[in-house]
Amino acid sequence: MFKNEADFQNLVSRLNIDDKANPSHRESLRRQMLSAFNKSAHQREPQLSFLSLGRIIMKSKITKLAAAAVIILIVVLGINLSTKPAWAIEQTIEALKHIKAVYISGYANYRGSSRESFELWARPSSTDGYASGDFKLVEGDKHISVSSDEKKLTYVYSRYPTGDVVYISEGLNRSSTPYPTSNLLEQIKALAENWKEEYHKDEITGRDSVFVTFTGIPVNDACYWRFEFDLETKLPVRASVWWDPNYQGQPHYEYDKIIFDKEIPDGFFDFEIPQGAQVIDCRILRNLLDENPNYGIVVDELSTFDACKEAVTQYWQAVINRDWAKVKNLRPLTVGQEWNQLQTLYEKNEPAQLINITGMNHLNDPGTFAEAFYEIRLKNGEIKQGILNVEVRQTSRGRLAVIAGSVGPEFNDKS
């Protein structure tokens, strides 16, 4: 790398340029090369780039042969004329292989809705360093997700106006940011489009950084990513993902702090079910469908959203029609005394019309069932609200949608 004109002049003076056709051209050639250097250095501070020098040399009166010789010499000698600091995603991938824990904090912004803070802790799997093991996500004061590498279970806690709910599922199931392994970065790079890099100092820390933007893996339809990597450690320090392709407005997720190898105390990933919480064990229905897939409806051609909507619609129509055989088939876990209580509830509060499915939650979340929020009108004119769990699962019969049960009471007064 040339720090100043003296360094470049020293190189030029050592060039053995043989121009037999015009011996007097040698000194003129050297002067033009120095002029090209000064012009490029003035245009592109503080260091000269190989491409800009090459363009200026080729536009000058230097013979093409001599210009080519200079460029070849620079390449052969391995002289670095790049203005960019040395960084490549492969360096970050390598650095992440040695990380034993990560802490991430930031904010989740929802369209037309709330802004929630979150914190996340994760360690790699004890059996696969490329996968997450222990994991804990705390979002606001209403949502906690914990995965235990030892127990191979995931607990998802949510707080609703009708009470606390805890889902239990088999395996290390997370729909949020996983442990940021080197394998994850490889996948991100492979799927990324419009990859762009900018080099400048971090405004907060003053450290040299590279800022990378790209179109990548969507998070709730937000797919315009911006990552910041520290040039010394090669590790990511911040990230955000936008809905807006111009990176304007609030991003959907802001990962404003990423700290590696932060100490995590023993027992941190243990989870205790809150007293009085409704426990929904996803393993029971999933095992049932794996053994006997003759429940629910086939939804092979539908998205998860449409599959849940169709299952809820058919369920309430069966209740309204008092087609109890279909109700039992769509909701197979409600048996025995529980079924008798549900049927009695429907007879005392006869549904007459499904007004609307007002929202969906936990779609495609392996740690929970999907949640479908509904409004229904009873025969007496009252309007009630509730939440039904829906499981969409691939089975030997095909992709099925099944009602798993109710989150909280079946009917709540409309607020």
C-alpha positions as CSV (number, residue, x, y, z in Angstrom):
1,M,0.0,0.0,0.0
2,F,1.4,3.5,-0.9
3,K,1.1,5.9,2.1
4,N,2.4,8.9,0.1
5,E,3.9,10.1,-3.1
6,A,7.5,9.2,-1.9
7,D,6.5,5.5,-1.7
8,F,5.1,5.4,-5.1
9,Q,8.0,7.4,-6.6
10,N,10.4,4.9,-5.1
11,L,8.6,2.1,-7.0
12,V,8.6,4.1,-10.2
13,S,12.3,4.8,-10.0
14,R,13.0,1.1,-9.7
15,L,11.0,0.2,-12.8
16,N,13.2,-1.0,-15.7
17,I,11.2,0.5,-18.6
18,D,12.8,-0.2,-21.9
19,D,11.4,1.8,-24.8
20,K,13.9,1.2,-27.6
21,A,11.7,3.1,-30.1
22,N,12.0,6.3,-28.1
23,P,14.7,6.2,-25.3
24,S,13.8,9.7,-24.3
25,H,10.3,8.6,-23.5
26,R,11.4,6.8,-20.3
27,E,11.6,9.9,-18.2
28,S,8.4,11.3,-19.6
29,L,6.6,8.0,-18.8
30,R,7.8,8.1,-15.2
31,R,6.6,11.7,-14.8
32,Q,3.2,10.9,-16.2
33,M,2.9,7.9,-13.8
34,L,3.6,10.2,-10.9
35,S,1.1,12.7,-12.2
36,A,-1.5,9.9,-12.4
37,F,-0.7,8.9,-8.8
38,N,-1.1,12.5,-7.6
39,K,-4.4,13.0,-9.5
40,S,-5.8,9.7,-8.1
41,A,-4.7,10.5,-4.6
42,H,-6.3,13.9,-4.8
43,Q,-9.6,12.4,-6.0
44,R,-9.8,9.5,-3.6
45,E,-8.4,10.3,-0.1
46,P,-6.6,9.0,1.8
47,Q,-5.3,6.0,-0.2
48,L,-5.0,5.1,-3.8
49,S,-7.2,2.4,-5.2
50,F,-6.1,0.0,-7.9
51,L,-9.1,0.6,-10.1
52,S,-8.9,4.4,-10.0
53,L,-5.2,4.4,-10.7
54,G,-5.7,1.9,-13.6
55,R,-8.4,4.1,-15.2
56,I,-6.2,7.2,-14.9
57,I,-3.1,5.5,-16.3
58,M,-5.1,4.1,-19.3
59,K,-6.5,7.5,-20.0
60,S,-3.0,9.2,-19.9
61,K,-0.4,9.3,-22.7
62,I,1.6,6.4,-21.3
63,T,2.0,3.7,-24.0
64,K,-0.4,0.8,-23.5
65,L,2.4,-1.6,-23.2
66,A,4.1,0.3,-20.4
67,A,0.7,0.8,-18.6
68,A,0.0,-2.9,-18.8
69,A,3.5,-3.6,-17.4
70,V,2.9,-1.3,-14.4
71,I,-0.5,-3.0,-13.7
72,I,1.0,-6.5,-14.1
73,L,3.9,-5.5,-11.8
74,I,1.5,-4.3,-9.1
75,V,-0.5,-7.6,-9.3
76,V,2.6,-9.8,-9.3
77,L,4.2,-8.0,-6.3
78,G,0.9,-8.3,-4.5
79,I,0.8,-4.6,-3.7
80,N,-2.5,-3.7,-2.0
81,L,-4.0,-0.6,-3.4
82,S,-7.5,-1.1,-2.0
83,T,-9.2,1.6,0.0
84,K,-11.3,-0.9,1.9
85,P,-10.2,-2.6,5.1
86,A,-9.8,-6.4,4.8
87,W,-13.0,-8.2,5.6
88,A,-15.0,-11.0,4.2
89,I,-18.0,-12.9,5.5
90,E,-15.8,-16.0,5.6
91,Q,-13.8,-14.4,8.4
92,T,-17.0,-13.9,10.4
93,I,-18.0,-17.4,9.8
94,E,-14.7,-18.7,11.1
95,A,-14.8,-16.4,14.2
96,L,-18.3,-17.6,15.1
97,K,-17.1,-21.2,15.3
98,H,-15.3,-20.4,18.6
99,I,-18.2,-18.6,20.3
100,K,-19.8,-20.3,23.4
101,A,-22.6,-18.0,24.2
102,V,-24.4,-14.9,22.9
103,Y,-26.6,-12.2,24.4
104,I,-28.9,-10.1,22.1
105,S,-31.2,-7.2,23.0
106,G,-33.4,-4.9,20.9
107,Y,-36.9,-4.0,19.9
108,A,-39.7,-5.6,18.0
109,N,-41.9,-3.1,16.1
110,Y,-45.3,-4.3,14.8
111,R,-47.3,-2.6,12.0
112,G,-49.8,-0.4,13.5
113,S,-49.3,-1.9,16.9
114,S,-47.0,-1.9,19.9
115,R,-43.2,-1.7,20.3
116,E,-41.8,-4.4,22.5
117,S,-38.3,-4.7,24.0
118,F,-36.7,-8.1,24.0
119,E,-33.6,-9.9,25.4
120,L,-32.2,-13.2,24.2
121,W,-29.6,-15.6,25.6
122,A,-28.3,-18.7,23.7
123,R,-25.7,-21.3,23.8
124,P,-24.8,-23.9,21.1
125,S,-26.1,-27.4,21.3
126,S,-24.1,-29.9,23.2
127,T,-24.2,-32.3,20.3
128,D,-24.1,-29.9,17.3
129,G,-22.1,-26.7,17.5
130,Y,-24.0,-25.4,14.4
131,A,-27.4,-25.5,16.2
132,S,-28.9,-23.8,19.2
133,G,-29.0,-25.6,22.5
134,D,-30.1,-23.7,25.6
135,F,-32.2,-20.7,24.6
136,K,-34.2,-18.0,26.4
137,L,-36.2,-15.1,24.9
138,V,-38.0,-12.5,27.0
139,E,-40.2,-10.2,25.1
140,G,-41.8,-7.4,27.1
141,D,-43.5,-8.7,30.2
142,K,-46.0,-10.9,28.4
143,H,-43.9,-13.5,26.5
144,I,-41.1,-15.9,27.5
145,S,-39.7,-18.8,25.4
146,V,-37.2,-21.2,27.0
147,S,-35.5,-24.3,25.4
148,S,-33.5,-26.7,27.5
149,D,-30.7,-28.6,25.8
150,E,-30.6,-31.1,28.7
151,K,-34.4,-31.9,28.7
152,K,-34.9,-31.4,24.9
153,L,-38.1,-29.5,25.7
154,T,-39.3,-26.0,24.8
155,Y,-41.6,-23.9,27.1
156,V,-43.5,-20.9,25.7
157,Y,-45.2,-18.6,28.2
158,S,-47.8,-16.0,27.2
159,R,-49.8,-13.7,29.4
160,Y,-53.4,-12.9,28.2
161,P,-56.3,-11.0,29.8
162,T,-57.9,-14.3,30.4
163,G,-54.9,-15.8,32.2
164,D,-51.4,-17.2,31.8
165,V,-50.7,-19.9,29.2
166,V,-47.7,-22.3,28.9
167,Y,-47.1,-24.4,25.8
168,I,-44.8,-27.5,26.1
169,S,-43.3,-29.0,23.0
170,E,-40.8,-31.7,22.2
171,G,-37.4,-30.6,21.0
172,L,-35.6,-27.3,20.9
173,N,-38.2,-25.3,19.1
174,R,-37.8,-21.6,18.5
175,S,-39.4,-19.3,15.9
176,S,-37.3,-16.3,17.0
177,T,-33.6,-15.6,16.4
178,P,-31.6,-18.8,16.8
179,Y,-28.0,-19.1,18.0
180,P,-26.0,-17.1,15.4
181,T,-23.7,-19.9,14.3
182,S,-21.3,-19.9,11.4
183,N,-23.7,-22.2,9.6
184,L,-26.5,-19.6,9.9
185,L,-24.2,-16.9,8.4
186,E,-23.4,-19.3,5.5
187,Q,-27.1,-19.7,4.9
188,I,-27.7,-16.0,5.0
189,K,-25.0,-15.3,2.5
190,A,-26.2,-18.1,0.2
191,L,-29.7,-16.7,0.1
192,A,-28.8,-13.0,0.1
193,E,-29.5,-10.7,-2.9
194,N,-28.3,-7.2,-3.5
195,W,-25.4,-7.6,-1.2
196,K,-23.6,-4.3,-0.5
197,E,-20.8,-3.3,1.9
198,E,-19.9,0.1,3.3
199,Y,-16.9,0.8,5.5
200,H,-16.8,3.5,8.1
201,K,-16.6,4.0,11.9
202,D,-19.4,3.0,14.3
203,E,-21.0,6.2,15.5
204,I,-21.5,4.8,19.0
205,T,-18.1,3.1,19.6
206,G,-15.9,4.9,17.1
207,R,-14.6,1.5,16.0
208,D,-13.9,0.6,12.3
209,S,-16.8,-1.4,11.0
210,V,-18.4,-2.8,7.8
211,F,-22.1,-2.2,7.2
212,V,-23.8,-4.8,5.0
213,T,-27.2,-4.5,3.5
214,F,-29.0,-7.2,1.5
215,T,-32.4,-8.7,0.8
216,G,-32.6,-12.0,2.7
217,I,-34.7,-14.4,4.8
218,P,-38.1,-12.8,5.6
219,V,-39.3,-12.2,9.1
220,N,-43.1,-11.6,9.0
221,D,-42.6,-10.3,5.4
222,A,-39.7,-8.0,6.5
223,C,-36.7,-9.0,4.4
224,Y,-34.4,-5.9,4.0
225,W,-31.5,-6.6,6.3
226,R,-28.7,-4.4,7.6
227,F,-25.8,-6.0,9.6
228,E,-22.8,-4.3,11.2
229,F,-19.6,-6.2,11.7
230,D,-16.6,-5.1,13.8
231,L,-13.5,-5.1,11.7
232,E,-11.2,-6.2,14.5
233,T,-13.2,-9.1,15.9
234,K,-15.0,-9.8,12.6
235,L,-18.2,-10.5,14.7
236,P,-21.6,-8.9,14.2
237,V,-22.5,-6.1,16.7
238,R,-25.9,-4.9,15.4
239,A,-28.6,-5.9,12.9
240,S,-32.0,-4.7,11.8
241,V,-34.6,-5.9,9.3
242,W,-37.1,-3.6,7.5
243,W,-40.3,-4.0,5.6
244,D,-39.3,-0.9,3.6
245,P,-36.8,-1.6,0.7
246,N,-35.3,1.9,1.3
247,Y,-34.6,1.1,5.0
248,Q,-36.8,4.0,6.0
249,G,-39.0,4.2,9.2
250,Q,-38.8,1.8,12.1
251,P,-37.5,-1.6,11.3
252,H,-39.5,-4.7,12.2
253,Y,-36.7,-6.0,14.5
254,E,-33.8,-4.0,15.9
255,Y,-30.9,-6.1,17.3
256,D,-29.2,-3.1,18.9
257,K,-26.7,-5.1,21.1
258,I,-25.0,-8.4,20.3
259,I,-22.5,-9.5,22.9
260,F,-20.5,-12.8,22.6
261,D,-19.4,-15.1,25.4
262,K,-21.2,-13.1,28.1
263,E,-21.3,-15.2,31.3
264,I,-24.6,-17.0,31.9
265,P,-25.3,-18.2,35.4
266,D,-26.1,-21.8,36.2
267,G,-29.8,-22.6,36.1
268,F,-30.6,-19.7,33.9
269,F,-32.4,-21.8,31.3
270,D,-34.5,-23.7,33.9
271,F,-38.3,-22.9,33.6
272,E,-40.9,-23.1,36.3
273,I,-44.5,-23.1,35.2
274,P,-46.3,-20.2,37.0
275,Q,-49.0,-21.3,39.5
276,G,-52.5,-21.2,38.0
277,A,-51.3,-21.1,34.4
278,Q,-53.1,-23.1,31.7
279,V,-50.7,-25.8,30.5
280,I,-51.1,-26.9,26.8
281,D,-48.9,-29.9,26.1
282,C,-48.4,-30.0,22.3
283,R,-46.8,-33.4,22.4
284,I,-50.2,-35.2,23.2
285,L,-52.0,-34.1,20.0
286,R,-48.9,-34.4,17.8
287,N,-48.3,-37.9,18.9
288,L,-51.9,-38.8,18.3
289,L,-51.8,-37.4,14.7
290,D,-48.6,-39.3,14.0
291,E,-50.2,-42.6,15.2
292,N,-53.7,-42.0,13.8
293,P,-54.0,-39.2,11.1
294,N,-57.8,-39.7,10.6
295,Y,-58.7,-36.5,12.3
296,G,-59.2,-32.9,11.1
297,I,-59.3,-31.7,7.5
298,V,-56.7,-32.1,4.7
299,V,-55.1,-28.7,3.9
300,D,-52.4,-29.7,1.4
301,E,-52.9,-26.7,-0.9
302,L,-53.5,-24.1,1.7
303,S,-51.1,-21.7,3.5
304,T,-50.9,-22.0,7.3
305,F,-53.0,-19.0,7.7
306,D,-55.7,-20.2,5.3
307,A,-55.5,-23.7,6.8
308,C,-56.2,-22.4,10.3
309,K,-59.0,-20.2,9.1
310,E,-60.6,-23.1,7.3
311,A,-60.4,-25.4,10.3
312,V,-61.9,-22.8,12.6
313,T,-64.7,-22.0,10.1
314,Q,-65.6,-25.6,9.7
315,Y,-65.5,-26.2,13.4
316,W,-67.9,-23.5,14.3
317,Q,-70.3,-24.4,11.4
318,A,-70.3,-28.0,12.8
319,V,-71.2,-26.6,16.3
320,I,-73.9,-24.4,14.9
321,N,-75.3,-27.4,13.0
322,R,-74.9,-29.6,16.1
323,D,-72.9,-32.1,14.0
324,W,-71.3,-33.5,17.1
325,A,-69.5,-36.3,15.2
326,K,-67.7,-33.7,13.0
327,V,-67.0,-31.5,16.1
328,K,-65.3,-34.5,17.8
329,N,-63.3,-35.3,14.7
330,L,-62.1,-31.8,14.4
331,R,-61.3,-31.5,18.1
332,P,-60.1,-35.0,19.0
333,L,-58.5,-34.3,22.4
334,T,-61.9,-33.2,23.9
335,V,-63.1,-36.6,25.2
336,G,-64.9,-38.1,28.3
337,Q,-65.9,-35.6,31.0
338,E,-64.3,-32.8,29.1
339,W,-66.5,-33.4,26.1
340,N,-69.6,-33.6,28.2
341,Q,-68.8,-30.2,29.8
342,L,-68.1,-28.6,26.3
343,Q,-71.4,-30.0,24.8
344,T,-73.3,-28.6,27.8
345,L,-71.7,-25.2,27.4
346,Y,-72.7,-25.1,23.7
347,E,-76.3,-26.1,24.6
348,K,-76.6,-23.3,27.2
349,N,-74.9,-20.7,24.9
350,E,-76.0,-21.7,21.4
351,P,-73.7,-20.3,18.7
352,A,-75.6,-18.9,15.8
353,Q,-73.0,-17.2,13.6
354,L,-69.2,-17.0,13.3
355,I,-68.8,-13.3,12.8
356,N,-65.1,-13.0,12.1
357,I,-61.7,-14.5,12.7
358,T,-60.0,-11.4,14.0
359,G,-56.4,-12.4,14.1
360,M,-53.8,-15.2,14.1
361,N,-50.8,-15.7,16.4
362,H,-47.9,-18.2,16.5
363,L,-48.3,-19.3,12.8
364,N,-45.5,-21.7,11.9
365,D,-44.2,-21.7,15.4
366,P,-43.0,-25.2,16.3
367,G,-43.0,-24.4,20.0
368,T,-46.8,-23.8,20.1
369,F,-50.0,-24.3,18.4
370,A,-51.4,-21.6,16.2
371,E,-53.9,-19.3,17.9
372,A,-57.0,-18.1,16.1
373,F,-58.9,-15.2,17.6
374,Y,-62.7,-15.2,16.8
375,E,-65.9,-13.4,17.4
376,I,-69.2,-15.3,17.5
377,R,-72.9,-14.4,17.9
378,L,-75.1,-16.5,20.1
379,K,-78.7,-17.2,19.4
380,N,-79.7,-14.7,22.2
381,G,-77.8,-11.9,20.3
382,E,-74.8,-11.7,22.6
383,I,-71.4,-11.4,20.9
384,K,-68.6,-13.5,22.4
385,Q,-64.9,-13.7,21.9
386,G,-62.4,-16.5,22.2
387,I,-59.1,-18.1,21.1
388,L,-58.9,-21.6,19.5
389,N,-55.6,-23.5,19.2
390,V,-55.0,-25.0,15.7
391,E,-52.4,-27.6,14.8
392,V,-51.2,-27.8,11.2
393,R,-49.2,-31.0,10.8
394,Q,-47.8,-33.1,8.0
395,T,-48.9,-36.7,8.4
396,S,-49.1,-39.9,6.4
397,R,-52.6,-38.9,5.3
398,G,-51.3,-35.5,4.2
399,R,-51.1,-32.0,5.8
400,L,-53.9,-31.8,8.4
401,A,-55.5,-28.9,10.3
402,V,-57.0,-29.9,13.7
403,I,-58.5,-27.9,16.6
404,A,-56.3,-28.5,19.6
405,G,-58.5,-26.8,22.2
406,S,-59.3,-23.4,23.6
407,V,-56.9,-20.8,25.1
408,G,-58.7,-19.6,28.2
409,P,-62.5,-19.8,28.4
410,E,-64.4,-20.8,25.3
411,F,-66.6,-17.6,25.4
412,N,-65.6,-14.2,26.7
413,D,-67.6,-11.0,26.6
414,K,-66.6,-8.7,23.8
415,S,-64.5,-5.9,25.3
